[in-house]
Amino acid sequence: MATSLRIGARTEGNDIAILSLTGEVEVANASQVRDAALKLVSGGRKYLVVDLSGVEYMDSTGLGTLVGLHKRLREAGGQVLIAGAQPRVRKIFDITGLTQVFRMHEDVSAALKEVRG
Amino acid sequence: MRTKAPEQVEIRIPRRAELVRVARMAACAIASQMGFTIDIIKDIELAVGEACANAVEHVRVGDDGPDEIIIRFTLGQDELVVEVMDRGQGFDPEQAGKGEADDSDEPGGLGLFVIRALMDELRVDCDPATGTCVRMVKRRTK
């Protein structure tokens, strides 16, 4: 059974990577998200903006993947920023307390604004 | 007057991450049929998905038993009971799902933490001989 996740990736300058996810992020495909993100930041980019505006479902495996990426980038002086989480997805960040860990932004533009200062 | 026994729906899926969606879809269909609101249906879907993901991840080493997950829905008058059973090695039910998530990337317990937040009741039974049963209840609000 094919999983319903599409992954888009782009970079902005030398420091910023943007991962756009569409569909469902769950136990069956969280490793694809991790692999795509690691490839994107492998050139030394410190900031990863994860655009969740097209994500309808995320489970704790998906959350754990984002936490692992955040931890990795934080060690390099960067971070993962979350953009555009819909209410259903935002809820899982809220109930796990991870809104205290990630910077949550309304959209990618707002996240980029923070990174660029 | 005899009380009508609750109806049950039981599905079995091979223990594969790609098939957790099947259990989620069944949960949505049953919760919808019972008249839960869309927000509650989505909560039940996520809770069932988390329990099945746990079952996929806690594989028992060296077990020759059926490598499947059984999901049993009991459709009560005022509540939906979902039991997710597998022959996995499970986890410590005393500790699982109690702490708040932090920024470590340890996956253990986060799924049960989510289930506890979304459902009205959660019970985890781990038996080394038979496996793990995650039992959760969602009540209909009146």
Interface residues (C-beta under 8 A of the other chain):
Chain A: M1 T3 E24 E26 V27 A28 Y57 D59 S60 T61 L63 G64 V67 G68 H70 K71 R88 I92 I95 T96 G97 L98 V101
Chain B: A17 E18 L19 V20 R21 V22 K42 E45 L46 G49 E50 C52 A53 V56 E57 E100 A101 D102 D103 S104 D105 E106 P107 L110 G111 F113 V114 A117 L118
